[in-house]
Each structure stands twice: as structure tokens, then as C-alpha cells.
Amino acid sequence: MAYKEIGAALNLSERTVKYHMERILELLRLENKAQAVAYAAREKI
């Protein structure tokens, strides 16, 4: 999903979603959303 779509689904601004995604990528040492999705699938979260 696009950041705008995620924000709408969670009642958050697009900017807030981008911020949190950047923090998740940084903490997990990932490079992009695709890697985050693969990580979540692999870890079953």
C-alpha cells in the first residue's frame, strides 16, 4: 500500500506513516518497504 493509503486506514497523516516506516527500516537495518514486508512475512508478524 502507499503511505497515503496506510495513513487513511490507520487515521494517520502520510507524513506520520513515512516517519514510522523510516524508523522501522532503520531499526531493522532494511533498505525499503519491500524488505520490510518480506521480513514481516518471514517472522509471521
N, C-alpha and C positions, 0 to 999 in steps of 0.2 A: 504494500500500500504506500501511497505517497504521504509525506508528512502532513499535508493538509487533511487528507482522509483520516489519518490516525488521530489527529487533533480533534476533528469533528466527532469521531466515535467516542473519544475519551473526554470530550468537552474541555479541551486544552487548546491553546494557541499553537499555530505551526511553529513559532519560534521556541516555545517550551518543549515541544516534541523534538526539535532539532538539537536543542541543548542536551536533553537527556540521552538521546541517541549518541551524540558525540562522547558523552561521559561513559556510556556503556562500552562503546568501541575502545576508548582509551583504557578503561579498567581491564577489559578482556584482551587487550592488545590485538584487536582486529582492525581491518582496514576499511570495511564498508558494510552496508546493511545486508548484503547477500551472505557475507561471512557470519554476521550475527544470526541470521535466520538458520543457517547450517549448524551453527553452534547450538542454538535452541533446540533444533530437531535432534541433534546428536545426544544432547543432555536430557531430552524429553521434558523440556520446560516450555 
